[in-house]
């Protein structure tokens, strides 16, 4: 179980690397990342930068939603719901990409 938890910790770090480590057209932070950039994060960045067992990719959306819940609990966000909704909308497309790639 501990190894599983350690694996999940990398996903929010990957999101932070994406947000703060790369130049984007607009400057943003975790609490203002546009939905389109979240889509790019899942459909491109994660697949290029994260090397894990194929089944572990399916945990990334849930891990990121949990991370946004954590940010809300720590008062960094006023409301995590908009991020949750965007991630839930992106998730089926992300799963389809995983099926095509690892099917």
C-alpha distances in whole Angstrom, upper triangle without the diagonal:
4,5,5,6,9,10,11,13,15,17,18,20,21,23,24,25,27,29,30,30,32,36,36,40,39,37,34,31,28,30,33,31,34,32,34,32,28,29,30,27,25,28,29,27,23,24,26,24,21,20,17,16,18,16,14,17,17,14,17,19,17,15,19,20,17,19,22,21,20,24,26,24,25,29,29,29,32,30,27,28,30,27,25,28,29,25,26,29,28,24,27,28,25,24,27,27,24,26,29,27,25,26
4,5,5,6,9,10,11,13,15,17,18,19,21,22,23,26,27,28,28,31,34,35,38,37,36,33,30,27,29,32,30,33,32,33,31,28,29,30,26,25,28,28,26,23,24,26,23,20,19,16,17,19,17,15,18,18,15,17,20,18,15,18,20,17,18,21,21,19,22,25,23,24,27,27,28,31,30,27,28,30,27,26,29,29,26,26,30,28,25,28,29,26,25,29,28,25,27,30,28,26,28
4,5,5,6,9,10,12,14,16,16,18,20,21,22,24,26,27,26,29,32,33,37,36,34,32,29,26,29,31,30,32,31,32,29,26,28,28,24,23,25,26,24,20,21,23,20,17,16,13,13,16,15,12,15,17,14,15,19,17,15,18,20,18,18,22,22,20,23,26,25,25,29,28,29,32,31,27,29,30,27,26,29,28,25,26,29,27,24,26,28,24,23,27,26,22,25,27,25,23,25
4,5,5,6,9,11,12,14,15,16,18,20,21,22,24,26,26,28,31,32,35,34,33,30,28,24,27,29,27,29,28,29,27,24,25,25,22,20,23,24,22,18,19,21,19,15,15,12,12,14,12,9,13,13,10,12,15,14,12,15,17,15,16,19,19,18,21,24,23,24,27,26,27,29,28,25,26,27,24,22,25,25,22,22,25,24,21,23,24,21,20,23,23,20,22,25,23,21,23
4,5,5,6,9,11,12,13,15,17,18,19,21,23,24,24,26,30,30,33,33,31,28,25,22,24,27,25,28,27,28,26,23,24,25,21,20,23,24,22,18,20,22,19,16,16,14,15,17,15,12,14,14,11,12,15,13,10,13,15,13,13,17,17,15,18,20,20,20,23,23,24,26,25,22,24,25,22,21,24,24,21,22,25,23,21,24,25,22,21,25,24,21,24,27,25,23,25
4,5,5,7,10,12,12,13,16,17,17,19,21,22,22,24,28,29,32,32,30,27,24,22,24,27,25,28,27,28,26,23,24,24,21,20,23,23,20,17,19,20,17,14,14,12,14,16,15,12,14,16,13,13,16,15,12,14,17,14,14,18,18,16,19,22,21,21,24,23,24,28,27,23,25,27,23,22,26,25,22,23,26,24,22,25,26,22,22,26,25,22,25,27,25,23,26
4,6,6,8,11,11,12,14,16,16,18,20,21,21,23,26,27,30,30,29,26,24,21,24,26,24,26,25,26,23,21,22,22,18,17,20,20,17,14,16,17,14,11,11,9,10,13,12,8,10,12,10,10,14,13,10,13,16,14,14,17,18,17,19,22,22,22,25,24,25,28,26,23,25,26,22,21,24,23,20,21,24,22,19,22,23,19,19,22,21,18,21,23,21,19,22
4,5,6,8,10,10,12,14,15,16,18,20,20,22,25,25,29,28,27,24,21,18,21,23,21,23,22,23,21,18,19,20,16,15,18,19,17,13,15,17,15,12,13,11,12,14,12,9,10,11,8,8,10,9,6,9,12,10,10,14,15,14,16,19,19,19,22,21,21,24,23,19,21,22,18,17,20,20,16,18,21,19,17,20,21,17,17,21,20,17,20,23,21,20,22
4,6,6,7,9,11,12,13,15,16,17,18,20,24,24,27,27,25,22,19,16,19,21,20,23,22,23,21,18,20,20,16,16,20,20,17,14,17,18,15,12,14,13,15,17,16,12,13,14,11,10,12,12,8,10,12,11,9,13,14,12,14,17,17,17,20,19,20,23,22,19,21,22,19,18,21,21,18,20,22,21,19,22,23,19,20,23,22,20,23,26,23,23,25
4,6,5,6,9,10,10,12,14,15,15,17,21,22,25,25,23,21,18,16,19,21,19,21,21,22,19,16,18,18,14,14,17,17,14,11,14,14,11,9,11,10,13,15,15,11,11,14,11,9,12,13,9,10,14,13,11,14,16,15,16,19,20,19,22,20,21,24,23,20,22,22,19,19,22,20,17,20,22,20,18,21,21,18,19,22,20,18,22,24,21,21,24
4,5,5,6,9,10,11,13,14,15,16,19,20,23,23,21,19,16,14,17,18,16,18,18,18,16,13,15,15,11,11,14,14,12,9,12,13,11,9,11,11,13,14,14,10,9,11,9,6,9,10,7,7,10,10,9,12,14,14,14,17,19,19,21,19,19,22,21,17,19,19,15,15,18,17,14,16,18,16,15,18,18,15,16,19,18,16,19,21,19,19,22
4,5,5,6,9,10,10,12,13,15,18,18,22,21,19,16,13,10,13,15,14,16,16,18,15,12,15,15,11,12,16,16,13,11,14,16,13,12,15,15,17,18,17,14,13,14,11,8,10,10,7,6,9,9,6,9,12,11,11,14,15,15,17,15,15,19,18,15,17,17,13,14,17,16,13,16,18,16,16,19,20,16,18,21,20,19,22,24,22,23,25
4,5,5,6,9,10,10,11,13,17,18,21,20,18,16,13,11,15,17,15,18,18,19,16,14,17,16,12,14,17,16,13,11,15,15,12,11,14,14,18,19,19,15,14,16,14,11,13,14,11,10,13,13,10,12,15,13,13,17,18,17,19,16,17,21,21,18,20,20,17,18,21,19,16,20,22,19,19,22,22,19,21,24,22,21,24,26,23,24,27
4,5,5,6,9,10,10,11,15,16,19,19,17,16,14,12,15,17,14,17,17,17,13,12,14,13,9,11,13,12,9,8,11,11,8,8,11,13,16,16,17,14,12,15,13,10,12,14,11,10,13,14,12,14,17,16,15,19,20,20,21,18,19,22,22,19,21,20,16,17,20,18,15,18,20,17,17,20,19,16,18,21,18,18,21,22,20,21,24
4,5,5,6,9,9,11,14,14,17,16,15,12,11,8,12,13,10,13,13,14,11,9,12,11,7,9,13,12,9,8,12,13,11,11,14,15,18,18,19,16,13,15,14,10,11,13,10,8,11,12,10,11,14,14,13,16,18,18,19,16,16,19,18,15,17,16,13,14,17,15,13,16,17,15,15,19,18,15,18,20,18,18,22,23,21,22,25
4,5,5,6,7,10,13,13,17,15,13,11,9,7,11,12,11,14,15,16,12,12,15,14,10,13,16,15,12,12,15,15,13,13,17,18,21,22,22,19,17,19,17,13,14,16,13,10,13,14,11,12,15,14,12,16,18,16,17,14,15,19,19,16,19,18,15,17,19,17,16,19,20,18,19,22,22,19,21,24,22,22,26,26,25,26,28
4,6,5,5,7,11,12,16,16,14,13,11,11,14,15,13,16,17,17,13,13,15,13,10,13,16,14,10,11,14,13,10,11,15,17,20,21,22,19,17,19,18,15,16,18,15,13,16,17,14,15,19,18,16,20,21,20,21,18,19,22,22,20,22,21,18,19,22,19,18,21,22,19,20,23,22,19,22,24,22,21,25,26,23,25,28
4,6,6,6,9,9,13,13,12,11,10,10,13,13,10,13,14,13,9,10,12,10,7,10,13,11,8,9,12,12,10,12,15,17,21,20,22,19,16,18,18,14,15,17,15,13,16,17,15,15,19,18,17,20,22,21,22,18,19,22,21,19,21,19,16,18,20,17,15,19,20,17,18,21,19,17,20,22,19,20,23,24,22,23,26
4,6,6,8,8,11,11,9,7,6,7,10,10,8,10,12,12,9,9,13,11,9,12,15,14,11,12,16,15,13,15,19,21,24,24,24,21,19,21,20,16,16,18,16,13,15,17,14,14,17,17,15,18,20,19,19,16,16,19,19,17,19,17,14,17,19,16,15,19,20,17,19,22,21,19,22,24,22,22,26,26,25,26,29
4,6,8,9,13,12,9,8,7,9,12,12,11,14,16,16,12,13,16,15,12,16,18,16,13,15,18,17,15,17,20,22,26,26,27,24,22,23,22,18,19,21,18,16,18,19,16,16,19,18,16,19,21,19,20,16,17,20,21,19,22,20,17,20,22,20,19,23,23,21,22,26,24,22,25,27,25,25,29,29,27,29,32
4,7,9,13,13,11,11,11,12,16,15,13,16,18,17,14,15,17,15,13,16,18,15,12,14,17,15,12,15,18,21,24,25,26,23,21,24,23,19,20,22,20,17,20,21,18,19,22,21,19,22,25,23,23,20,21,24,24,22,25,23,20,23,25,22,21,24,25,22,23,26,25,22,25,27,24,25,28,28,26,28,31
4,6,10,11,10,11,12,13,16,15,13,15,17,15,12,13,15,12,11,15,16,14,11,13,16,14,12,15,19,22,25,25,27,24,21,24,23,20,20,23,21,18,21,23,20,20,24,23,21,24,27,25,25,21,22,25,25,23,25,23,20,23,24,21,20,24,24,21,23,26,23,21,25,26,23,24,27,27,25,27,30
4,7,8,8,10,12,14,17,15,13,14,16,15,12,14,16,13,13,17,18,15,13,16,18,16,16,19,22,25,28,28,30,27,24,27,26,22,23,26,24,21,23,25,22,22,26,25,23,25,28,27,26,23,23,26,26,24,26,23,21,24,25,22,22,25,25,22,24,27,25,23,27,28,25,26,30,29,27,29,32
4,5,6,8,11,13,15,13,11,11,13,12,9,12,14,11,12,16,16,14,13,16,18,17,17,20,23,26,29,28,29,27,24,26,26,22,21,24,23,20,22,24,22,21,25,25,22,24,27,26,26,22,21,24,24,22,24,21,19,22,22,19,20,23,22,20,22,25,22,21,25,26,23,25,28,28,26,29,32
4,7,9,13,15,17,14,12,11,14,12,10,14,15,13,14,18,18,16,16,19,21,20,20,23,26,29,32,31,32,30,27,28,28,25,24,27,26,22,24,27,24,23,27,27,24,26,29,28,27,23,23,25,25,23,25,21,20,23,23,20,21,24,23,21,24,26,24,23,27,27,25,27,30,29,28,31,34
4,6,10,13,14,10,9,9,13,12,10,13,15,14,15,18,19,18,17,20,22,22,21,24,28,30,33,32,33,30,27,28,28,24,23,26,25,21,23,25,23,21,24,25,22,23,27,25,24,20,20,21,22,21,22,19,18,21,22,19,20,23,22,21,24,26,24,24,27,28,26,28,31,31,30,33,35
4,7,11,12,9,9,10,14,14,11,14,17,15,15,19,20,19,17,20,23,22,21,23,27,29,32,32,33,30,27,28,27,24,23,25,24,20,22,24,21,19,23,23,19,21,24,23,21,18,17,20,20,20,22,19,17,21,22,19,20,24,23,22,24,27,26,25,28,30,28,29,32,32,31,33,36
4,7,8,6,6,8,12,12,10,12,15,14,14,17,19,19,17,19,22,21,20,22,26,28,30,30,30,28,25,26,25,21,20,22,21,17,18,20,17,15,19,19,16,17,21,19,18,14,14,16,17,16,18,16,14,18,19,16,17,21,21,19,22,25,24,23,26,28,26,27,31,31,30,32,34
4,5,5,6,9,12,14,11,12,15,15,14,17,19,19,17,18,21,21,20,21,25,26,29,29,29,26,23,24,23,19,18,20,18,15,16,17,14,12,16,16,12,14,17,16,15,11,11,14,15,14,16,15,13,16,18,16,16,20,21,19,21,25,24,22,26,28,26,27,31,31,30,32,34
4,6,6,9,11,13,11,10,14,14,12,15,18,18,16,16,20,20,19,19,23,24,26,26,26,23,21,21,19,16,15,16,15,11,12,13,10,9,12,12,9,11,14,13,13,9,9,12,12,11,14,12,10,13,15,14,13,17,18,17,18,22,22,20,23,25,24,25,28,29,28,29,32
4,6,9,11,14,12,12,15,17,15,17,20,21,19,19,23,24,22,23,26,27,29,29,28,25,23,23,21,18,16,17,16,13,13,14,12,9,12,12,9,10,13,12,11,8,6,9,9,9,11,10,9,12,14,13,14,17,18,18,19,23,23,22,24,27,26,27,30,31,31,32,34
4,6,9,12,10,11,14,15,14,17,19,20,18,19,23,23,22,23,27,28,30,29,29,27,24,24,23,20,18,19,18,15,15,17,15,12,15,16,12,13,17,16,14,11,9,11,11,11,13,10,9,13,14,12,14,17,17,17,19,23,22,21,24,26,26,27,30,31,30,32,34
4,7,8,7,7,10,11,11,13,15,16,15,16,19,20,19,20,24,25,27,26,26,24,21,21,20,17,15,17,17,13,14,16,14,12,15,16,14,15,18,18,17,14,12,14,13,12,13,11,9,12,13,11,12,15,15,14,17,20,19,18,21,23,22,23,27,27,27,28,30
4,5,5,7,9,10,11,13,15,15,15,17,19,20,20,21,25,26,28,27,27,25,22,22,21,18,16,18,18,15,15,18,17,14,17,19,17,17,21,21,20,17,15,16,15,13,14,10,9,13,12,9,11,15,14,13,16,19,17,17,21,22,21,23,26,26,26,28,30
4,5,5,6,9,10,11,12,14,14,15,18,19,20,21,24,25,26,25,25,23,20,19,19,16,14,16,17,14,14,17,16,14,17,19,17,18,21,22,21,18,16,17,15,13,13,9,8,11,10,6,8,11,10,9,12,15,14,14,17,19,18,20,23,23,23,25,27
4,5,5,6,9,10,10,12,13,14,16,17,18,20,23,24,26,24,25,23,20,20,20,17,15,18,19,16,16,20,19,17,20,22,20,21,25,25,24,21,19,21,19,17,16,13,11,14,13,9,11,13,11,10,13,15,13,13,17,18,17,19,22,21,22,24,26
4,5,5,6,9,10,10,10,12,14,15,15,17,20,22,24,23,23,22,18,19,19,16,14,17,17,14,15,18,17,15,19,20,19,20,23,23,23,20,18,20,19,16,17,14,12,14,14,11,11,14,13,11,14,16,14,14,17,18,17,19,22,22,21,24,25
4,5,5,6,9,10,10,10,13,15,15,15,19,20,22,20,20,19,15,15,16,12,10,14,14,10,12,15,14,13,16,18,16,18,21,21,21,18,17,19,17,14,14,12,9,11,11,8,7,11,11,8,11,14,12,11,15,16,15,16,20,20,20,22,23
4,5,5,6,8,9,10,12,14,15,16,19,20,21,19,20,18,15,15,16,13,11,15,15,13,14,17,17,16,19,21,20,21,24,25,25,22,20,22,20,17,16,14,11,13,12,8,8,11,9,6,9,11,9,9,12,13,12,14,17,17,17,19,21
4,5,5,5,6,9,10,11,12,14,17,19,21,19,20,19,15,16,17,14,13,17,17,14,16,19,18,18,21,22,21,23,26,26,26,23,22,24,22,19,19,17,14,16,16,12,11,14,13,10,12,14,11,10,14,15,12,14,17,17,16,19,21
4,6,6,5,6,9,10,10,11,14,16,18,17,18,16,13,14,14,11,11,14,14,11,14,16,15,15,18,19,18,21,23,23,24,21,20,22,21,18,18,16,13,14,15,12,10,14,13,10,11,14,12,10,13,15,13,14,17,18,16,18,21
4,6,6,6,7,10,11,11,14,14,16,14,15,13,10,11,12,9,8,12,12,10,13,15,15,15,18,20,19,21,24,24,25,22,21,24,21,18,18,16,13,14,14,11,9,11,11,8,8,11,9,6,10,11,10,10,14,14,14,15,17
4,7,7,7,9,11,12,14,15,17,14,16,15,11,12,14,12,11,15,16,14,16,19,19,19,22,23,23,25,28,28,29,26,24,27,24,21,21,19,16,17,17,13,12,13,12,9,9,11,8,6,9,10,7,9,12,12,11,14,16
4,6,5,6,9,10,13,15,17,15,17,16,12,14,16,13,14,17,17,16,18,21,20,20,24,25,24,26,29,29,30,27,26,28,26,23,23,21,18,19,19,16,14,17,16,12,13,15,12,9,13,13,10,11,14,14,12,15,17
4,5,5,6,8,11,14,16,15,17,15,12,15,15,12,13,17,16,14,17,19,18,19,22,22,22,24,27,27,27,24,24,27,25,22,23,21,18,19,20,17,15,18,17,14,14,17,14,12,15,16,13,13,17,16,14,17,19
4,5,5,5,9,10,13,12,14,12,8,11,12,9,11,14,13,12,15,17,16,17,20,21,21,23,25,25,27,24,23,26,25,21,22,21,17,18,19,16,14,16,17,13,13,15,13,10,12,14,11,11,15,15,13,14,17
4,6,6,8,10,12,10,13,12,8,11,13,11,13,16,15,15,18,20,19,21,24,24,24,27,29,29,30,28,27,30,28,24,25,24,20,20,21,19,16,18,18,14,14,15,13,10,12,13,9,9,12,12,10,11,14
4,6,8,11,14,13,16,14,12,15,16,14,16,19,18,17,21,22,21,23,26,26,26,28,31,30,32,29,28,31,30,26,27,26,22,23,24,21,19,21,21,17,17,19,16,13,15,16,13,12,16,15,12,14,17
4,7,10,13,13,16,14,12,15,16,13,15,18,16,16,19,21,19,21,24,24,23,26,28,28,29,26,26,30,29,25,27,25,22,23,24,21,19,22,22,18,18,20,18,15,17,18,15,14,18,18,15,16,20
4,6,10,10,13,10,9,12,12,10,14,16,14,14,18,19,17,20,22,22,22,25,27,27,29,26,26,29,28,24,26,25,21,21,23,21,18,20,21,18,17,19,18,14,15,17,15,13,16,17,14,14,18
4,7,9,11,10,9,13,13,12,16,18,16,17,20,21,20,23,25,25,25,28,30,30,32,29,29,33,31,28,29,28,24,24,26,24,21,23,24,20,19,20,19,16,16,18,15,13,16,17,13,13,16
4,6,8,6,7,11,11,11,15,16,14,16,19,19,19,22,24,24,25,28,29,29,31,29,29,33,31,27,28,28,24,24,26,24,20,22,23,20,18,20,19,15,15,17,15,12,15,16,13,12,15
4,6,5,7,10,11,12,15,16,16,18,20,21,21,24,25,25,27,30,30,31,33,32,32,34,32,29,29,29,26,25,26,25,21,22,24,21,18,19,19,16,14,16,15,11,13,15,12,10,13
4,5,6,8,10,11,14,15,15,17,20,20,21,24,25,26,27,30,31,32,34,32,31,34,32,28,28,28,24,23,24,23,19,20,21,18,15,16,16,12,11,13,11,8,9,11,9,7,9
4,6,6,8,10,12,13,14,16,18,18,20,22,23,24,26,28,29,30,32,31,30,32,30,26,26,26,23,21,23,22,18,18,20,17,14,15,16,13,10,13,13,9,10,13,12,9,11
4,5,5,7,10,11,11,13,15,16,16,19,20,21,23,25,26,27,29,27,27,30,27,24,24,24,21,20,21,20,17,17,19,17,14,15,16,13,11,14,14,10,13,15,13,12,14
4,5,5,8,10,10,12,14,15,16,18,20,20,22,24,25,26,28,26,26,28,26,22,22,22,19,17,19,18,14,15,16,14,11,13,13,9,9,12,10,8,11,13,11,10,13
4,6,7,8,9,11,13,14,15,17,19,20,22,23,24,26,28,26,25,27,24,21,20,21,18,16,17,16,12,12,14,12,9,10,11,8,7,10,11,8,10,13,12,11,13
4,6,6,6,9,10,11,12,15,16,17,19,20,21,23,25,23,23,25,22,19,19,20,16,14,16,16,12,13,15,13,10,13,14,11,10,14,14,12,14,17,16,15,16
4,6,5,6,9,10,10,12,14,15,16,18,20,21,23,21,20,23,20,17,17,17,14,13,15,14,10,12,14,12,9,12,13,10,10,14,13,12,15,17,16,16,18
4,5,5,6,9,10,11,12,14,15,17,18,20,21,20,18,20,18,14,14,14,11,9,11,10,7,8,10,9,7,10,11,9,10,13,13,12,15,18,17,17,19
4,5,5,6,9,10,11,12,14,15,16,18,20,19,18,20,17,13,13,15,12,9,12,12,9,9,12,12,9,12,14,12,12,16,16,15,17,20,20,19,21
4,5,5,6,9,10,10,12,14,15,17,19,17,17,19,17,14,15,16,12,11,14,14,11,12,15,14,12,15,17,14,14,18,18,16,19,22,21,20,22
4,5,5,6,9,10,10,12,14,15,17,15,14,17,15,11,12,13,9,9,12,11,8,11,13,12,11,15,16,13,15,18,18,17,20,22,21,21,23
4,5,5,6,9,10,11,12,14,15,14,13,15,12,8,9,10,7,6,9,10,7,9,12,12,11,15,16,14,16,19,19,19,21,24,23,23,25
4,5,5,6,9,10,10,12,14,14,13,15,13,10,11,13,11,9,13,14,11,12,16,16,14,18,19,17,18,22,22,21,23,26,25,25,27
4,5,5,6,9,10,11,13,11,11,14,13,10,12,13,10,10,14,14,12,14,17,16,16,19,20,18,19,23,23,22,25,27,26,26,28
4,5,5,6,9,10,11,9,8,11,9,6,9,10,7,8,11,12,10,13,16,15,15,19,20,18,20,23,23,23,26,28,27,28,29
4,5,5,6,9,10,10,9,10,9,6,9,11,9,9,12,14,13,14,17,18,17,21,22,21,22,25,26,25,28,30,30,29,31
4,5,5,6,9,9,9,12,11,9,12,14,12,12,16,17,15,17,20,20,20,23,25,23,24,27,27,26,29,32,31,31,32
4,5,5,6,5,6,9,9,8,12,13,11,12,16,16,15,18,20,20,20,24,25,23,25,28,28,27,30,32,32,32,34
4,5,5,6,5,6,6,6,10,12,11,12,15,16,16,17,20,21,21,24,26,24,26,29,29,29,32,34,33,34,35
4,5,8,8,9,10,9,12,15,14,14,18,19,18,20,23,23,23,27,28,27,28,31,32,31,34,36,35,35,37
4,6,8,10,11,11,15,17,16,17,20,21,20,22,25,25,25,29,30,28,30,33,33,32,35,37,36,36,38
4,5,7,9,10,14,15,15,16,19,20,20,22,25,25,26,29,30,29,31,34,34,33,36,38,38,38,40
4,7,9,10,13,14,13,15,18,18,18,21,23,23,24,28,28,27,29,32,31,31,35,36,35,36,38
4,5,6,10,11,10,12,15,15,16,18,20,21,22,25,26,25,27,30,30,30,33,35,34,35,37
4,7,9,10,11,13,15,16,17,19,21,22,23,26,27,27,29,31,32,32,35,37,36,37,39
4,6,7,8,10,11,13,14,16,17,19,20,23,24,24,26,28,29,29,32,34,34,35,36
4,6,6,6,9,10,11,12,15,16,16,20,21,20,22,25,25,26,28,30,30,31,32
4,5,5,6,9,10,10,12,14,15,18,20,19,21,24,25,25,27,29,30,30,31
4,5,5,6,9,10,11,12,14,17,18,18,20,22,23,24,26,28,29,30,31
4,5,5,6,9,10,11,12,15,16,16,18,20,21,21,24,26,26,27,28
4,5,5,6,9,10,10,13,15,15,16,19,20,20,22,24,25,26,26
4,5,5,6,9,10,12,14,14,16,18,19,20,22,24,25,26,26
4,5,5,6,9,11,12,12,15,16,17,18,21,22,23,24,25
4,5,5,6,9,10,10,12,14,15,15,18,20,20,21,22
4,5,5,8,10,10,11,13,15,16,17,19,20,21,21
4,6,7,8,10,11,12,14,16,17,18,20,21,21
4,6,6,6,9,10,11,13,15,16,17,18,19
4,5,5,6,9,10,10,12,14,15,16,16
4,5,5,6,9,10,11,12,14,15,15
4,5,5,6,9,10,11,12,14,14
4,5,5,6,9,10,11,12,13
4,5,5,6,9,10,10,10
4,5,5,6,9,10,9
4,5,5,6,8,9
4,5,5,6,7
4,5,5,4
4,6,5
4,6
4
